[in-house]
Amino acid sequence: MKRLKFFIKRKDAIFFAFIIGLMVTFPVYADDYLHTKDSGFTLLPTSVRAMGMGGAFVAVVDNYEACYFNPAGLVQINQKEVGAIYNDLYGLGLLSHSFLSFIEPDKGMGAGGINWTHLEANLEPEKWNYDIFSYSYANFLFNSPSIYRKRFASWGANFKYLKQNTNWENGEGYSLDISFLSKNERFSWGANIQDLISEIRWKTGKKESIPINIKLGTAYIFSPCFLIALDIDASKENIPRDIHLGGEWWMGHKRNIALRFGGTKIFQSTADFTFSVGSGFYIPLKEMGNLTGIKLNYAFSYNKTLGNTHRFSFSLMF
């Protein structure tokens, strides 16, 4: 047993070193895929819970919102889940961001989910529509999970099909994310290499790639009610690109009410800070057939430059 634990820890260390190496050696095409890079579409976070925590979620990822931050976390889900998210970005009524997901828990062959992400911009006279259709998969790595899945290592992947309709040009393509998660009873860490492989084909015949983004995160559970999480985003151009720090506190008789807080520090030419707070509610259902519960989440983000953003999500467990 001790040899097995040593083997797992050693593998975790090798994987972490591999990710750091990718940050240094993989080519990042700074001028490629201009429209997506400018809009930041592929990097728009699809998690209201995470945004309430300042975007620190890579090592937490225990619900359907893991699909964006770290699909390896899908192995933590123990029942089917359908979730929907809506954001009016920066409160301007010009950029709407939506997300819809269905997750199937692990039943011996791994966990999986199908997702749809949509960004619509109405900036007269220009209008954009961006869509990502993806399949997320996760499975355990190195060892079988311990009871209640409190100790495990897992891997995950996102297979994405992208489509864009704009005033100036239309395009479509594909992208691949690869991720990892290691967790014990109190401490966890994870990584997600986003857009590791990608290609966009424009109607003009031109082909481009999406710059790679790497998300590294860690979390510590102080008690069943309280945790702190820290994430770092990086690319070859920006190490780090931004840092996220946040916390979550569950309270109530059945721990069904959550309060969240966090912040994001951006390290780019236009350095900025975003402060976030959020809340969550879990409503258990006992006499609704196969439906076992409802989750509601809200997050508010304040940015001095861009303005305020209100985010809402709704999910069903069955």
C-alpha positions as CSV (number, residue, x, y, z in Angstrom):
1,M,0.0,0.0,0.0
2,K,2.8,2.4,0.9
3,R,4.5,1.6,-2.5
4,L,1.3,2.4,-4.3
5,K,0.9,5.8,-2.5
6,F,4.5,6.6,-3.3
7,F,3.9,5.7,-7.0
8,I,0.9,7.9,-7.2
9,K,2.7,10.9,-5.6
10,R,5.6,10.4,-8.0
11,K,3.3,10.3,-11.0
12,D,1.6,13.5,-9.8
13,A,5.0,15.2,-9.6
14,I,6.0,14.0,-13.1
15,F,2.7,15.3,-14.5
16,F,3.1,18.7,-12.9
17,A,6.6,19.0,-14.3
18,F,5.3,18.0,-17.7
19,I,2.7,20.8,-17.6
20,I,5.4,23.4,-16.7
21,G,7.5,22.2,-19.6
22,L,4.5,22.7,-21.9
23,M,4.3,26.3,-20.8
24,V,7.9,26.9,-21.9
25,T,8.2,24.7,-25.0
26,F,4.8,24.7,-26.8
27,P,4.4,27.3,-29.5
28,V,1.7,29.9,-28.8
29,Y,0.6,31.7,-32.0
30,A,0.2,35.3,-30.8
31,D,-1.3,36.5,-34.0
32,D,-3.5,33.5,-34.8
33,Y,-7.3,33.3,-34.4
34,L,-7.6,37.0,-33.9
35,H,-11.4,37.2,-33.4
36,T,-11.6,34.6,-30.7
37,K,-8.5,35.9,-29.0
38,D,-9.9,39.4,-29.0
39,S,-13.3,38.3,-27.6
40,G,-11.8,35.9,-25.2
41,F,-14.6,33.6,-26.1
42,T,-12.9,30.2,-25.6
43,L,-11.7,31.4,-22.2
44,L,-15.0,32.8,-20.9
45,P,-15.6,30.8,-17.6
46,T,-18.8,28.8,-17.6
47,S,-19.4,28.5,-13.8
48,V,-21.4,30.9,-11.6
49,R,-20.2,29.1,-8.5
50,A,-16.6,29.5,-9.6
51,M,-17.0,33.2,-10.4
52,G,-18.4,33.8,-6.9
53,M,-15.0,32.5,-5.7
54,G,-13.0,34.8,-8.0
55,G,-12.6,32.1,-10.7
56,A,-10.6,29.7,-8.4
57,F,-12.1,26.3,-9.2
58,V,-9.6,24.0,-11.0
59,A,-9.0,21.8,-7.9
60,V,-12.7,22.0,-6.6
61,V,-14.7,20.9,-9.8
62,D,-17.3,18.7,-8.2
63,N,-20.4,19.6,-10.3
64,Y,-21.3,20.0,-14.0
65,E,-19.3,23.3,-14.2
66,A,-16.1,21.2,-14.1
67,C,-16.5,20.9,-17.9
68,Y,-14.7,24.2,-18.5
69,F,-12.4,24.5,-15.5
70,N,-11.2,20.9,-15.2
71,P,-13.2,18.0,-16.8
72,A,-11.2,15.5,-14.7
73,G,-13.4,16.5,-11.8
74,L,-16.5,15.0,-13.4
75,V,-15.6,11.7,-11.6
76,Q,-16.8,13.4,-8.4
77,I,-20.4,13.6,-9.6
78,N,-22.5,10.7,-8.3
79,Q,-25.8,11.5,-10.0
80,K,-27.1,12.8,-13.3
81,E,-27.1,16.6,-13.6
82,V,-28.5,19.2,-16.0
83,G,-27.3,22.7,-15.6
84,A,-27.9,26.1,-17.3
85,I,-26.1,29.4,-17.0
86,Y,-26.9,32.9,-18.2
87,N,-24.7,36.0,-18.0
88,D,-25.2,39.6,-19.1
89,L,-21.6,40.5,-19.3
90,Y,-20.7,43.8,-17.7
91,G,-24.3,44.7,-17.4
92,L,-24.5,46.5,-20.7
93,G,-27.1,44.4,-22.4
94,L,-24.8,44.0,-25.4
95,L,-23.0,40.7,-24.6
96,S,-25.0,37.6,-23.5
97,H,-23.2,34.4,-22.5
98,S,-25.1,31.2,-22.0
99,F,-24.1,27.6,-21.1
100,L,-26.1,24.3,-21.1
101,S,-24.8,21.0,-19.9
102,F,-25.9,17.4,-19.2
103,I,-23.6,15.1,-17.1
104,E,-23.7,11.3,-16.7
105,P,-21.9,10.1,-13.6
106,D,-19.2,7.3,-13.6
107,K,-20.7,3.8,-13.7
108,G,-17.4,1.9,-14.3
109,M,-16.6,3.4,-17.7
110,G,-15.9,7.0,-16.7
111,A,-18.1,10.1,-16.4
112,G,-19.2,12.1,-19.4
113,G,-21.2,15.1,-20.5
114,I,-22.4,17.1,-23.5
115,N,-22.2,20.9,-23.4
116,W,-23.2,24.0,-25.4
117,T,-21.7,27.4,-24.9
118,H,-23.0,30.5,-26.7
119,L,-21.9,34.1,-26.9
120,E,-24.0,36.7,-28.7
121,A,-22.8,40.2,-29.2
122,N,-25.1,43.0,-30.5
123,L,-22.7,45.9,-31.1
124,E,-24.5,47.8,-33.8
125,P,-23.7,47.7,-36.7
126,E,-21.7,44.6,-35.9
127,K,-23.2,41.3,-34.6
128,W,-21.4,38.2,-33.6
129,N,-22.5,34.7,-32.7
130,Y,-20.0,32.2,-31.2
131,D,-20.8,28.6,-30.3
132,I,-18.9,25.7,-28.8
133,F,-20.4,22.2,-28.8
134,S,-18.3,19.9,-26.6
135,Y,-18.1,16.4,-25.1
136,S,-16.4,16.1,-21.7
137,Y,-15.0,12.9,-20.4
138,A,-13.2,11.8,-17.1
139,N,-12.0,8.6,-15.6
140,F,-9.8,7.5,-12.6
141,L,-6.1,7.3,-13.1
142,F,-3.5,5.1,-11.4
143,N,-5.8,3.7,-8.7
144,S,-9.4,3.0,-7.8
145,P,-11.1,5.6,-5.7
146,S,-11.3,5.2,-1.9
147,I,-14.7,5.1,-0.2
148,Y,-16.8,8.3,-0.9
149,R,-14.2,9.2,-3.5
150,K,-12.1,11.2,-1.0
151,R,-8.8,10.0,-2.3
152,F,-8.2,9.6,-6.1
153,A,-6.3,10.8,-9.2
154,S,-8.2,11.3,-12.4
155,W,-7.8,12.6,-16.0
156,G,-10.2,14.3,-18.3
157,A,-10.6,15.8,-21.7
158,N,-12.8,18.2,-23.7
159,F,-13.5,17.6,-27.4
160,K,-14.8,20.8,-28.9
161,Y,-16.4,21.9,-32.1
162,L,-16.4,25.7,-32.6
163,K,-18.5,27.8,-34.9
164,Q,-18.5,31.5,-35.6
165,N,-20.8,33.8,-37.5
166,T,-19.7,37.4,-37.8
167,N,-20.2,40.4,-40.1
168,W,-16.7,40.1,-41.6
169,E,-16.1,36.3,-41.8
170,N,-17.4,32.9,-40.8
171,G,-15.4,30.0,-39.5
172,E,-15.5,26.6,-37.8
173,G,-13.0,24.3,-36.2
174,Y,-12.0,22.0,-33.4
175,S,-10.1,22.1,-30.1
176,L,-8.9,19.7,-27.4
177,D,-8.4,20.2,-23.7
178,I,-6.5,17.7,-21.4
179,S,-6.8,17.9,-17.6
180,F,-5.7,16.2,-14.4
181,L,-6.9,16.1,-10.8
182,S,-5.4,14.7,-7.6
183,K,-7.4,14.8,-4.4
184,N,-7.2,13.6,-0.8
185,E,-9.4,14.3,2.2
186,R,-8.2,17.9,2.6
187,F,-5.9,18.9,-0.2
188,S,-6.3,18.8,-3.9
189,W,-4.6,20.1,-7.0
190,G,-5.3,20.1,-10.7
191,A,-4.4,21.3,-14.1
192,N,-6.1,21.9,-17.4
193,I,-4.3,22.5,-20.7
194,Q,-6.9,24.3,-22.8
195,D,-6.8,24.3,-26.6
196,L,-3.7,22.0,-26.6
197,I,-4.6,21.0,-30.2
198,S,-6.8,23.3,-32.3
199,E,-7.6,24.4,-35.8
200,I,-10.0,27.0,-37.2
201,R,-11.0,27.0,-40.9
202,W,-12.3,30.2,-42.3
203,K,-14.5,30.5,-45.4
204,T,-11.7,32.2,-47.2
205,G,-9.6,29.0,-46.9
206,K,-7.3,30.3,-44.2
207,K,-6.4,28.0,-41.3
208,E,-5.4,29.2,-37.8
209,S,-4.9,28.0,-34.3
210,I,-6.0,29.1,-30.8
211,P,-3.3,30.1,-28.3
212,I,-2.8,27.5,-25.6
213,N,-3.9,28.5,-22.0
214,I,-2.9,26.5,-18.9
215,K,-4.9,26.5,-15.7
216,L,-3.2,25.3,-12.5
217,G,-5.1,25.2,-9.2
218,T,-5.1,24.0,-5.7
219,A,-7.6,23.8,-2.9
220,Y,-7.6,23.1,0.8
221,I,-10.7,22.0,2.8
222,F,-10.5,23.4,6.4
223,S,-13.7,21.7,7.4
224,P,-16.8,20.1,5.6
225,C,-18.2,23.7,5.6
226,F,-15.2,25.8,4.4
227,L,-12.6,25.7,1.7
228,I,-10.0,28.0,0.1
229,A,-8.9,27.7,-3.5
230,L,-6.1,29.3,-5.6
231,D,-5.7,29.2,-9.4
232,I,-3.1,30.5,-11.8
233,D,-3.7,31.0,-15.6
234,A,-0.6,31.1,-17.8
235,S,0.5,31.1,-21.4
236,K,3.8,31.5,-23.1
237,E,3.2,35.2,-23.5
238,N,2.0,35.8,-19.9
239,I,3.4,33.8,-17.0
240,P,1.2,34.3,-15.0
241,R,-1.7,35.7,-17.1
242,D,-3.9,36.0,-14.0
243,I,-4.3,34.7,-10.4
244,H,-7.6,33.7,-8.8
245,L,-8.2,33.4,-5.0
246,G,-11.5,32.5,-3.4
247,G,-13.4,30.7,-0.7
248,E,-16.7,29.0,-0.1
249,W,-18.6,28.6,3.2
250,W,-21.6,26.3,3.5
251,M,-24.0,26.8,6.4
252,G,-27.5,25.9,7.5
253,H,-28.9,22.9,9.2
254,K,-28.2,20.6,6.2
255,R,-25.4,22.8,4.8
256,N,-27.6,23.9,1.9
257,I,-26.8,27.6,1.8
258,A,-23.4,28.8,0.5
259,L,-21.6,32.2,0.7
260,R,-18.6,32.8,-1.6
261,F,-16.0,35.5,-2.1
262,G,-12.9,36.0,-4.2
263,G,-10.8,38.1,-6.5
264,T,-8.9,38.0,-9.8
265,K,-5.6,39.8,-10.4
266,I,-4.8,40.2,-14.1
267,F,-1.1,40.5,-15.1
268,Q,-1.1,41.9,-18.6
269,S,-0.4,45.2,-20.2
270,T,-3.8,46.4,-18.8
271,A,-3.4,45.1,-15.3
272,D,-6.7,45.1,-13.4
273,F,-8.5,43.5,-10.4
274,T,-11.9,42.0,-10.2
275,F,-13.7,41.4,-6.9
276,S,-16.5,38.8,-6.6
277,V,-19.1,37.6,-4.2
278,G,-21.7,34.9,-4.6
279,S,-24.3,32.7,-3.0
280,G,-25.7,29.2,-3.6
281,F,-28.8,27.3,-2.5
282,Y,-29.4,23.6,-2.5
283,I,-33.0,22.4,-2.3
284,P,-33.4,18.6,-1.7
285,L,-36.4,16.9,-3.1
286,K,-37.7,13.6,-1.7
287,E,-41.1,13.2,-3.3
288,M,-40.6,14.3,-6.9
289,G,-40.0,11.0,-8.7
290,N,-36.4,10.7,-10.0
291,L,-35.7,14.4,-9.3
292,T,-33.5,14.5,-6.1
293,G,-32.5,18.2,-5.9
294,I,-32.3,21.7,-7.3
295,K,-29.3,24.0,-7.1
296,L,-29.4,27.8,-7.6
297,N,-26.3,30.0,-7.8
298,Y,-25.7,33.7,-8.1
299,A,-22.4,35.7,-8.5
300,F,-21.6,39.4,-8.7
301,S,-18.3,40.6,-10.1
302,Y,-17.1,44.2,-9.8
303,N,-14.4,45.5,-12.2
304,K,-13.5,49.2,-12.1
305,T,-12.7,49.3,-15.9
306,L,-15.4,47.0,-17.4
307,G,-18.2,47.4,-14.9
308,N,-20.4,44.9,-13.0
309,T,-21.6,41.5,-14.1
310,H,-24.5,39.5,-12.6
311,R,-24.4,35.7,-13.2
312,F,-27.1,33.1,-12.6
313,S,-27.3,29.3,-12.8
314,F,-29.8,26.6,-12.3
315,S,-29.3,22.9,-12.1
316,L,-31.3,19.7,-11.5
317,M,-30.0,16.4,-10.0
318,F,-31.7,13.1,-10.7
